[in-house]
Amino acid sequence: MEVIEEVAEHGNQNAITDACVSMMAARTAVLGAILNVKINLSALKDEEYTARMREECGQLEKAAVAKEQALLEKVNKTL
């Protein structure tokens, strides 16, 4: 997602909407991976570990959504 931000910032501005769509796809990939982690955590018995992983998943989800939203707002201002 950081690379997409760089491309959107410094790349051809005619392709900024392509960068935005790429960011949306990346966010979806992150959220899908998080769902896979969460379903697998339910099979583990180590409650401390699963709690840490759930917390990390929450942080990753918030970060991915925030990056997507920031770029979408920038693109909408540009258009």
N, CA and C of each residue as an Amber inpcrd file, in Angstrom:
protein
   237
   0.8210000  -1.1850000   0.0000000   0.0000000   0.0000000   0.0000000
   0.8690000   1.2550000   0.0000000   2.0250000   1.1610000   0.6200000
   2.9370000   2.3010000   0.6150000   3.4250000   2.6030000  -0.8000000
   3.6650000   1.5650000  -1.5820000   4.1100000   1.7640000  -2.9680000
   2.9990000   2.4380000  -3.7740000   1.7840000   2.0330000  -3.5480000
   0.6590000   2.6490000  -4.2550000   0.5730000   4.1320000  -3.9020000
   0.7740000   4.4600000  -2.6320000   0.7810000   5.8720000  -2.2170000
   1.8570000   6.6550000  -2.9680000   3.0410000   6.0610000  -3.0770000
   4.1500000   6.7240000  -3.7830000   3.8060000   6.9490000  -5.2510000
   3.2460000   5.9380000  -5.8830000   2.8740000   6.0560000  -7.3010000
   1.8110000   7.1440000  -7.4660000   0.8360000   7.1570000  -6.5800000
  -0.2230000   8.1710000  -6.6700000   0.3480000   9.5730000  -6.4720000
   1.3200000   9.6880000  -5.5950000   1.9150000  10.9920000  -5.2920000
   2.8560000  11.4770000  -6.3930000   3.6920000  10.5620000  -6.8990000
   4.7670000  10.9770000  -7.8010000   4.6110000  10.4880000  -9.2430000
   3.6380000   9.6490000  -9.4840000   3.4580000   9.1010000 -10.8290000
   2.6390000  10.0160000 -11.7170000   2.3270000   9.5210000 -12.8780000
   1.5080000  10.2450000 -13.8460000   0.1310000  10.5120000 -13.2380000
  -0.2260000  11.7590000 -13.1030000  -1.4930000  12.1050000 -12.4650000
  -2.7120000  11.7090000 -13.2920000  -2.5130000  11.4060000 -14.5620000
  -3.6140000  10.8780000 -15.3690000  -3.9790000   9.4630000 -14.9530000
  -3.0950000   8.8060000 -14.2110000  -3.3330000   7.4330000 -13.7600000
  -3.6710000   7.3690000 -12.2690000  -3.9860000   8.5070000 -11.6680000
  -4.2600000   8.5010000 -10.2290000  -5.4920000   7.6630000  -9.8880000
  -6.4500000   7.6090000 -10.7940000  -7.6190000   6.7680000 -10.5230000
  -7.2400000   5.2920000 -10.5500000  -6.2700000   4.9320000 -11.3840000
  -5.7780000   3.5520000 -11.3890000  -5.1050000   3.2210000 -10.0550000
  -4.3790000   4.1890000  -9.5140000  -3.7510000   3.9880000  -8.2030000
  -4.8220000   3.8060000  -7.1340000  -5.8900000   4.5410000  -7.2390000
  -6.9770000   4.4320000  -6.2700000  -7.6260000   3.0420000  -6.3360000
  -7.8750000   2.5620000  -7.5250000  -8.4520000   1.2240000  -7.6810000
  -7.4830000   0.1670000  -7.1520000  -6.1990000   0.3740000  -7.3760000
  -5.1910000  -0.5490000  -6.8310000  -5.2250000  -0.5410000  -5.3090000
  -5.3930000   0.6340000  -4.7260000  -5.4640000   0.7390000  -3.2640000
  -6.7070000   0.0210000  -2.7460000  -7.8060000   0.1430000  -3.4550000
  -9.0320000  -0.5540000  -3.0530000  -8.8210000  -2.0690000  -3.0800000
  -8.1470000  -2.5430000  -4.1170000  -7.8640000  -3.9770000  -4.2210000
  -6.9320000  -4.4330000  -3.1010000  -5.9480000  -3.5990000  -2.7830000
  -5.0130000  -3.9350000  -1.7080000  -5.7370000  -3.9870000  -0.3640000
  -6.6210000  -3.0210000  -0.1270000  -7.4050000  -3.0290000   1.1120000
  -8.2370000  -4.2980000   1.2110000  -8.8480000  -4.6880000   0.1150000
  -9.6470000  -5.9100000   0.0980000  -8.7860000  -7.1330000   0.3900000
  -7.5870000  -7.1690000  -0.1610000  -6.6730000  -8.2860000   0.1030000
  -6.3040000  -8.3510000   1.5850000  -6.0390000  -7.1910000   2.1780000
  -5.7020000  -7.1500000   3.6060000  -6.8740000  -7.6650000   4.4330000
  -8.0730000  -7.1690000   4.1520000  -9.2400000  -7.5880000   4.9210000
  -9.5220000  -9.0820000   4.7470000  -9.3240000  -9.5910000   3.5460000
  -9.5060000 -11.0240000   3.3090000  -8.5070000 -11.8570000   4.0900000
  -7.2580000 -11.4070000   4.1150000  -6.2280000 -12.1190000   4.8730000
  -6.5500000 -12.0950000   6.3610000  -7.0280000 -10.9710000   6.8460000
  -7.3930000 -10.8630000   8.2570000  -8.5180000 -11.8380000   8.6010000
  -9.5010000 -11.9460000   7.7300000 -10.5850000 -12.9040000   7.9760000
 -10.0410000 -14.3280000   8.0580000  -9.1000000 -14.6660000   7.1970000
  -8.4920000 -15.9970000   7.2470000  -7.7470000 -16.2240000   8.5550000
  -7.0390000 -15.2090000   9.0130000  -6.3320000 -15.3320000  10.2960000
  -7.3370000 -15.5400000  11.4190000  -8.3830000 -14.7380000  11.4440000
  -9.3700000 -14.8300000  12.5190000 -10.0390000 -16.2030000  12.5730000
 -10.3890000 -16.7600000  11.4310000 -11.0380000 -18.0750000  11.4390000
 -10.0850000 -19.1390000  11.9670000  -8.8050000 -19.0000000  11.6380000
  -7.8180000 -19.9720000  12.1180000  -7.4900000 -19.7750000  13.5990000
  -7.6070000 -18.5640000  14.0990000  -7.3640000 -18.3140000  15.5180000
  -8.3660000 -19.0570000  16.3950000  -9.5600000 -19.2450000  15.8670000
 -10.5890000 -19.9340000  16.6560000 -10.1980000 -21.3780000  16.9790000
  -9.2440000 -21.9440000  16.2470000  -8.8100000 -23.3240000  16.4880000
  -7.6760000 -23.4020000  17.5120000  -7.1270000 -22.2660000  17.9050000
  -5.9970000 -22.2610000  18.8370000  -6.4730000 -22.1430000  20.2780000
  -5.7260000 -22.7440000  21.1710000  -6.0890000 -22.7380000  22.5880000
  -5.3430000 -21.6750000  23.3900000  -4.2640000 -21.1310000  22.8540000
  -3.4550000 -20.1310000  23.5620000  -4.1840000 -18.7830000  23.5120000
  -4.8940000 -18.4740000  24.5880000  -5.7310000 -17.2760000  24.6240000
  -4.9130000 -15.9820000  24.5670000  -3.7450000 -15.9860000  25.1830000
  -2.8880000 -14.7950000  25.1550000  -2.4290000 -14.5000000  23.7260000
  -1.9850000 -15.5300000  23.0400000  -1.5270000 -15.3740000  21.6600000
  -2.6790000 -14.9350000  20.7650000  -3.8310000 -15.5870000  20.8840000
  -4.9540000 -15.2380000  20.0110000  -5.4250000 -13.8080000  20.2790000
  -5.3820000 -13.3760000  21.5420000  -5.7680000 -11.9950000  21.8570000
  -4.8020000 -11.0110000  21.1980000  -3.5090000 -11.3150000  21.2470000
  -2.5090000 -10.4400000  20.6000000  -2.7370000 -10.3920000  19.0950000
  -3.0010000 -11.5470000  18.5080000  -3.2040000 -11.5940000  17.0610000
  -4.4870000 -10.8680000  16.6550000  -5.5270000 -10.9910000  17.4520000
  -6.7670000 -10.2560000  17.1560000  -6.5350000  -8.7510000  17.2360000
  -5.7480000  -8.3320000  18.2220000  -5.4100000  -6.9080000  18.3510000
  -4.6130000  -6.4450000  17.1340000  -3.6360000  -7.2300000  16.7300000
  -2.8370000  -6.8680000  15.5560000  -3.7020000  -6.8290000  14.3040000
  -4.6240000  -7.7720000  14.1790000  -5.5350000  -7.7600000  13.0300000
  -6.3560000  -6.4750000  13.0140000  -6.8180000  -6.0610000  14.1750000
  -7.5950000  -4.8230000  14.2580000  -6.7830000  -3.6160000  13.8240000
  -5.5260000  -3.5810000  14.2400000  -4.6560000  -2.4660000  13.8480000
  -4.3890000  -2.4700000  12.3450000  -4.1340000  -3.6470000  11.8070000
  -3.8840000  -3.7500000  10.3620000  -5.1150000  -3.3470000   9.5620000
  -6.2780000  -3.7650000  10.0230000  -7.5130000  -3.4120000   9.3320000
  -7.7210000  -1.8970000   9.3360000  -7.5490000  -1.2640000  10.4890000
  -7.7110000   0.1850000  10.5770000  -6.7280000   0.9080000   9.6710000
  -5.4880000   0.4470000   9.6380000  -4.4630000   1.0840000   8.8110000
  -4.7990000   0.9570000   7.3270000  -5.2350000  -0.2300000   6.9110000
  -5.5660000  -0.4490000   5.4970000  -6.7450000   0.4220000   5.0710000
  -7.7600000   0.4770000   5.9040000  -8.9390000   1.2830000   5.5870000
  -8.5670000   2.7690000   5.5490000  -7.7260000   3.1980000   6.4820000
  -7.3140000   4.6080000   6.5220000  -6.5030000   4.9900000   5.2850000
  -5.5940000   4.1150000   4.8570000  -4.7960000   4.4050000   3.6550000
  -5.6950000   4.5180000   2.4320000  -6.6410000   3.5920000   2.3140000
  -7.5670000   3.6480000   1.1840000  -8.3770000   4.9380000   1.2210000
  -8.9020000   5.2840000   2.3880000  -9.7360000   6.4720000   2.5170000
  -8.9620000   7.7380000   2.2000000  -7.7200000   7.8160000   2.6670000
  -6.8980000   9.0010000   2.4070000  -6.6680000   9.1980000   0.9140000
  -6.3600000   8.1280000   0.2170000  -6.1290000   8.2430000  -1.2250000
  -7.4300000   8.5580000  -1.9540000  -8.5160000   7.9450000  -1.5530000
  -9.8050000   8.2120000  -2.1930000 -10.1900000   9.6790000  -2.0330000
  -9.9580000  10.2300000  -0.8480000 -10.2510000  11.6520000  -0.6400000
  -9.3810000  12.5300000  -1.5350000  -8.1120000  12.1810000  -1.6560000
  -7.2140000  12.9570000  -2.5150000  -7.6660000  12.8910000  -3.9740000
  -8.0370000  11.7050000  -4.4240000  -8.4780000  11.5270000  -5.8040000
  -9.7540000  12.3210000  -6.0450000 -10.6900000  12.2540000  -5.1220000
 -11.9450000  12.9940000  -5.2910000 -11.7290000  14.5030000  -5.3380000
 -10.7340000  15.0050000  -4.6140000 -10.4150000  16.4370000  -4.6730000
  -9.7880000  16.7960000  -6.0130000  -9.0480000  15.8570000  -6.5780000
  -8.3700000  16.0840000  -7.8490000  -9.3370000  16.0800000  -9.0200000
 -10.3540000  15.2630000  -8.9490000 -11.2750000  15.1050000 -10.0760000
 -12.2660000  16.2330000 -10.1930000
